Every structure is written in C-alpha cells, then in structure tokens.
Amino acid sequence: MKLHIHHETVYRYDAALLHSAQLLRLTPRADRDQQVIDWSLALPAPASASDDAYGNRQHLLVLDTPGDTIRIVAEGTVETRSNVSADQPLPAELFLRPTPLTGCDAALTAFAEGYRTLVTHHGREALLDLMADLLDRMPYLPGQTDATTTAAAAYALGQGVCQDHAHVFIAACRLLGIPARYVSGYLYTEHDGHVASHAWAQAWTGNRWDGFDVSNNCTPDERYVRLALGLDYLEAGPVRGVRRGGGTESLQSLAKVALMDQQ
C-alpha cells in the first residue's frame, strides 16, 4: 500500500520564546516491510540528524532567535507491506524493562495476572483476548489524559487514548514476561474524522514482533506507517522538547494520510 502523509505541528506562544530545543522523530522507519519513497521536513532552522539506539531517525532542532511561533511540517510517501517483523537488531529482553510510564500497580497487576495461564498456553491468541478485554475496561476517550499519564493511572481512570492503551498493554505484557515496545506512527482510514497520528504496541511472540492496536482492537496491517519505537512514549514520541520563555504554549497538530494511485 502506497500512502502519502502530511503532518503539520504548530506551537504558538503568548510571550517571546527565548530558546527551544526539540527532538523530532518524524521520519518513518525504513526496513523490509516499509519503504520510504520520499520524505521531507520543513523546519524553521537547520536541524542535526542522527539515528538512536533503536534505529529511529531523529532530528535535533535548536532555536535561539526570539519568536512566538514554531511550525514543523513532515511530508512524504511511504510504501507499506506488513506490520509483522522478524528483524531484531536489539535483544528482545531489553523490552522487558519497566519505565515510570509503564509500571504496574496492584490493580493493573491483577488484570495482567488473570491472563498468565492463557498466555503461557496460547501465546499471541491470548494477547488478542487481553487486548479486547482491555478496550472494554478502557474505552477510547480523548481529553482525559496527557503525555505524563502513567499506565496505572490510565487503567484506574478507565479510559484514555492510543498512547494510554499502548502503555497499559505494554505494562501487562512485561509483567507476564513478554517483551513489548511502544510504536508511534500514522494510520490510514477512509474516515476523514479519524485521527491519523497514532500509537500502538508490539509484543515479541517468540520469533517476531506482532503488533497490537488496542484503540481499534485489531492487529496493524499495511494501513499503518511506523515512525519510531522505544520502551514508551518518551522514547518514541514524534516531538519532545524543552524551552525557555514563551509564556503560555498552545499546540495545533494535524496529520493526514491519503492512499496513492497504485498504478
């Protein structure tokens, strides 16, 4: 599937922004299941590029000129084939390590432990059941959580968005001894009102990374474009930054994914 993506992020400030440093993970991963045909970043200043330990392409954008707006545009075309990968540049066991965002409290531990026997005997199929159960317990509802919400807090709240669903699923998997990782990216749908910027989880099922999209209760396929992966949102989120000055910040972000002509 060949997909065209346009992702625009605009930060506005009500006072002069004196300094800003942002780490951008806005370039899709290139591997045997996903080919980047063309891609560009339109930034307010040149940025230095590098690859992190997970193989994510990242750009460091530093601004020292006072201003009140930062506009970032990522755009290009990606051809996807699947979202199941046997590629393993790092030991799967690395993704057993808990993080502050993916730790379990007593309630989340009890939920995960309820699936231990099923997962032991049925592996991936049991994880599909866990995913469906989790969505029943945590319906998709935006506006109730943010980037700092932990898996335990979101589970206790009983609602959240794709980021929260991924964190809770990852936390449950790791508790059960299954390596799991966070994936940020884009999702193509035929519904204009659907949020194109997305996040999901991958779990190591013995010989490959299988995807689990809790928010849509499905396994990712060719409609999904992978941007970055990591232990949690902080390691795979599209944009992270710090600033000095600027006063109150407002953020507008819009991503559109369109199906290209398949000739």
C-alpha positions in Angstrom: 0.0 0.0 0.0 1.4 3.4 -1.0 0.4 6.2 1.4 1.0 10.0 1.3 1.4 11.7 4.6 1.2 15.4 5.6 1.8 16.2 9.2 1.9 19.8 10.4 2.6 20.8 14.0 2.4 24.5 15.1 3.4 25.8 18.5 2.3 29.3 19.5 3.4 31.4 22.5 1.9 34.5 24.1 5.4 35.8 25.0 8.8 35.8 23.3 10.3 32.3 23.1 14.0 32.8 24.0 15.3 29.3 23.5 13.9 26.0 22.3 15.4 22.5 21.8 13.2 19.8 20.2 13.9 16.2 19.3 11.9 15.2 16.3 11.1 11.6 15.4 9.2 12.5 12.3 10.9 10.3 9.7 9.4 6.9 9.0 11.5 3.8 9.7 12.9 2.1 6.6 13.1 -1.7 6.6 12.0 -4.7 4.5 8.3 -4.1 5.4 8.2 -0.4 4.9 9.9 1.6 2.2 10.3 5.4 2.3 9.8 6.6 -1.2 10.3 10.3 -0.5 10.2 12.4 2.7 11.0 15.9 3.8 10.9 18.1 6.9 10.2 21.8 6.7 11.7 23.4 9.8 12.3 27.0 10.9 16.0 26.3 11.1 18.5 23.6 10.1 18.5 20.5 12.3 21.1 17.9 13.0 20.2 14.3 12.1 21.2 11.0 13.7 19.9 7.5 14.5 19.2 6.4 18.0 19.9 3.0 19.6 16.6 1.7 18.3 17.3 2.7 14.7 14.9 5.7 14.8 15.8 8.6 12.6 15.8 11.7 14.7 16.5 15.5 14.2 17.6 17.9 16.9 16.1 21.4 16.2 17.5 24.2 18.3 16.2 27.8 18.1 17.9 30.7 19.8 16.2 33.5 17.9 13.2 35.1 19.8 9.8 34.4 18.3 6.3 33.4 19.1 5.6 30.5 16.6 7.3 27.2 15.7 5.9 25.4 12.6 7.1 21.9 11.7 5.9 20.1 8.6 6.7 16.5 7.8 5.6 15.2 4.4 6.2 12.3 2.0 5.3 9.0 0.6 5.7 5.5 2.2 5.0 2.1 0.8 4.0 -0.5 3.4 3.9 -4.3 3.1 3.0 -5.6 6.5 3.4 -4.8 10.2 4.9 -8.0 11.4 8.7 -8.1 11.6 11.3 -10.7 12.5 14.1 -8.0 12.4 15.7 -7.9 15.8 18.7 -5.5 16.0 18.5 -5.5 19.8 17.8 -8.3 22.2 14.1 -8.7 22.8 14.7 -8.9 26.5 15.6 -5.2 26.5 11.9 -4.5 26.2 11.1 -6.3 29.4 12.4 -3.3 31.4 9.7 -1.3 33.1 9.7 2.5 32.9 7.8 5.1 35.0 5.1 5.3 32.3 4.7 1.5 32.1 4.8 0.3 35.7 2.1 -1.7 37.3 0.2 -1.1 40.5 -1.9 -3.6 42.3 -5.0 -3.2 40.1 -3.1 -3.5 36.8 -1.1 -6.4 38.1 -4.3 -8.3 39.0 -5.6 -7.6 35.5 -2.5 -8.9 33.8 -2.1 -11.9 36.1 -5.6 -13.0 35.1 -4.1 -13.8 31.7 -0.9 -15.6 32.8 -2.2 -19.1 32.2 -3.8 -18.3 28.9 -0.7 -16.5 27.6 1.5 -19.4 28.7 -0.5 -21.9 26.7 -1.8 -19.9 23.8 0.7 -17.0 23.3 -0.4 -14.5 20.7 -4.0 -15.6 20.7 -4.3 -15.0 24.4 -2.8 -11.5 23.9 -5.6 -10.8 21.4 -8.1 -11.6 24.1 -6.2 -9.4 26.6 -6.3 -6.6 24.1 -10.1 -6.8 23.6 -10.7 -7.1 27.3 -8.5 -4.0 27.9 -10.5 -1.9 25.4 -13.7 -3.0 27.2 -12.3 -1.8 30.5 -10.7 1.4 29.0 -12.9 2.8 26.2 -11.2 5.3 23.9 -11.9 8.8 25.2 -9.7 11.8 24.4 -9.1 14.8 26.6 -8.9 12.9 29.9 -5.1 12.1 29.9 -1.9 13.6 28.7 1.7 12.7 27.9 2.6 12.3 31.6 -0.2 9.9 32.4 1.1 6.5 33.6 -0.3 3.1 32.6 -1.5 2.5 36.1 -3.3 5.9 36.3 -4.9 5.5 32.9 -6.1 2.0 33.9 -7.5 3.3 37.1 -9.3 6.1 35.2 -10.9 3.5 32.9 -10.4 5.5 29.7 -7.8 7.0 27.6 -6.3 7.3 24.1 -4.0 5.3 21.9 -0.9 6.3 24.0 -2.6 5.1 27.2 -3.8 1.9 25.6 -0.3 1.1 24.3 1.3 1.8 27.7 -1.2 -0.4 29.6 -0.9 -3.2 27.1 2.9 -3.0 27.3 2.9 -2.9 31.1 0.7 -6.1 31.2 3.0 -7.9 28.7 6.1 -7.1 30.5 4.6 -8.3 33.8 3.9 -11.6 32.1 7.4 -11.9 30.9 6.7 -10.9 27.3 8.9 -8.2 25.7 6.8 -5.3 24.5 7.5 -2.0 22.9 5.8 1.3 22.0 5.3 2.3 18.4 4.4 5.8 17.1 3.2 6.4 13.6 0.3 7.0 11.3 -2.9 5.2 10.3 -4.8 5.4 7.1 -8.6 5.1 7.2 -11.4 6.0 4.9 -13.0 8.2 7.6 -11.9 11.8 7.4 -12.7 12.3 11.1 -10.3 9.6 12.3 -7.1 10.7 13.9 -4.2 9.9 11.5 -1.4 10.3 14.1 -1.4 7.1 16.1 0.4 4.8 18.5 0.2 1.1 19.2 2.2 -1.7 20.8 4.3 -4.6 19.6 5.0 -7.8 21.5 7.7 -10.4 20.9 5.9 -13.7 20.4 8.9 -15.9 20.2 10.2 -15.3 16.7 8.8 -12.0 15.6 7.3 -8.7 16.7 3.5 -8.8 16.5 1.5 -5.5 16.5 -1.5 -4.8 18.8 -3.7 -1.7 18.3 -5.8 -1.7 21.4 -7.7 1.5 20.5 -9.0 -0.2 17.3 -9.0 -3.7 18.7 -7.0 -5.0 15.8 -3.6 -6.1 14.6 -1.8 -3.4 12.5 -1.5 -4.1 8.8 -0.5 -2.2 5.6 -2.6 0.8 6.7 -0.1 1.6 9.4 3.1 3.6 9.0 5.8 3.2 11.7 7.7 6.3 12.7 9.6 5.3 15.8 9.8 2.6 18.5 11.0 2.5 22.1 10.3 1.5 25.7 7.4 4.0 26.0 6.1 7.3 24.6 9.1 9.3 25.9 11.4 7.2 23.7 9.2 7.0 20.6 7.0 10.1 20.6 7.2 12.3 17.4 8.2 15.5 19.2 9.9 16.2 22.6 11.4 19.4 23.7 12.4 22.0 26.3 12.1 25.7 26.2 13.0 29.0 28.0 10.5 31.8 27.8 7.4 31.8 25.7 4.8 32.1 28.4 1.7 30.0 27.7 2.0 27.5 24.9 -0.7 26.3 22.6 -0.3 23.4 20.2 -2.1 22.5 17.0 -1.2 19.3 15.2 -2.9 17.8 12.2 -1.9 14.7 10.3 -3.5 13.5 7.0 -2.8 10.1 5.4 -4.0 9.5 1.8 -4.0 6.5 -0.4 -1.8 7.0 -3.5 -2.7 5.7 -7.0 -1.5 2.1 -7.2 -0.5 2.0 -10.9 
